[in-house]
Amino acid sequence: MEGGAHWTLLVMIGFGALWLVALVAYGLVFAGRGTAFVRRKLVCPANGEQVDCGLHRDTNGRFTEVRTCSRFSPASFVDCAQGCLRDANARADASPSDRRTSKVTALET
């Protein structure tokens, strides 16, 4: 029996290496395609009050959804037209010179 089971060790090492290559390839293919959850203080266009929002940002850097808002209870029950997304995206799109003269009401934190 001495040396007879070495092939099983080689098979296990081979499967492990294959799994590692697949994991790295998956990471390289899907790197940078994730989305982000960011927190911002914004002025709500519905009532003019400053609110603390949790915004979903897509891979292009655009805000696509309000996930949480301090105006609602519970904060995750966002039940509005999400007009603050327009303001947040307009601020993100504005060039530095436009930001000085812009009337966007978003406040960066």
C-alpha positions in Angstrom: 0.0 0.0 0.0 2.9 2.3 0.1 2.6 5.0 -2.6 -0.6 3.4 -3.9 -3.0 6.3 -3.0 -0.8 9.2 -4.3 -3.0 9.5 -7.3 -6.0 10.5 -5.2 -3.9 13.3 -3.7 -3.0 14.5 -7.2 -6.7 14.4 -8.2 -7.6 16.5 -5.2 -4.9 19.0 -5.9 -6.0 19.2 -9.5 -9.6 19.9 -8.5 -8.5 22.5 -6.0 -6.4 24.2 -8.6 -9.3 24.1 -11.1 -11.6 25.6 -8.5 -9.1 28.4 -7.7 -8.7 29.2 -11.4 -12.5 29.4 -11.8 -12.9 31.6 -8.8 -10.2 34.0 -10.0 -11.7 34.1 -13.5 -15.2 34.8 -12.0 -13.7 37.7 -10.0 -12.0 39.2 -13.1 -15.0 38.9 -15.3 -17.4 40.4 -12.8 -15.0 42.9 -11.1 -16.5 46.4 -11.1 -20.0 45.3 -12.0 -21.3 45.5 -8.5 -23.6 48.1 -7.1 -23.1 50.3 -4.1 -25.2 51.5 -1.2 -24.3 55.0 -0.2 -25.7 57.4 2.4 -26.4 61.0 1.5 -28.1 64.0 3.2 -30.5 65.5 0.7 -33.3 68.1 0.7 -36.6 66.3 0.1 -38.4 68.0 -2.8 -41.7 66.9 -1.4 -41.5 68.8 1.9 -38.2 70.8 1.7 -36.7 69.2 4.8 -33.2 67.7 5.0 -33.3 63.9 5.2 -30.8 61.2 5.5 -31.1 58.8 2.6 -29.6 55.5 1.6 -29.2 55.4 -2.2 -28.5 52.6 -4.6 -25.8 53.5 -7.0 -25.4 51.4 -10.2 -22.2 50.5 -12.0 -22.3 53.7 -14.0 -22.3 55.8 -10.9 -26.0 56.9 -11.2 -28.4 56.8 -8.3 -31.3 54.5 -9.2 -33.3 54.0 -6.1 -33.9 55.4 -2.6 -33.6 52.4 -0.3 -34.0 54.2 3.0 -35.1 57.7 4.0 -35.4 59.2 7.5 -38.7 60.8 6.5 -40.4 57.4 6.6 -41.1 55.1 9.5 -39.6 52.5 9.2 -36.9 54.2 7.0 -36.9 51.3 4.6 -40.5 51.9 3.7 -39.9 54.5 1.0 -43.3 55.4 -0.5 -42.7 58.5 -2.6 -41.9 59.6 -6.2 -38.1 59.7 -5.2 -37.6 63.1 -6.8 -34.4 63.5 -4.8 -32.8 61.0 -7.2 -33.1 63.7 -9.9 -31.3 66.2 -7.8 -28.6 63.8 -6.6 -27.9 62.7 -10.2 -27.9 66.3 -11.5 -25.4 67.2 -8.8 -23.2 64.1 -9.7 -23.4 65.0 -13.4 -22.6 68.7 -13.0 -19.1 69.9 -13.7 -17.3 71.8 -11.0 -18.1 75.2 -12.5 -21.8 74.3 -12.8 -21.9 73.3 -9.1 -21.3 76.9 -8.0 -24.3 78.2 -9.9 -26.6 75.2 -9.8 -29.8 75.3 -7.8 -29.6 71.6 -6.9 -30.6 71.0 -3.4 -28.5 67.9 -2.7 -26.1 68.2 0.2 -23.0 65.9 0.0 -21.9 64.2 3.2 
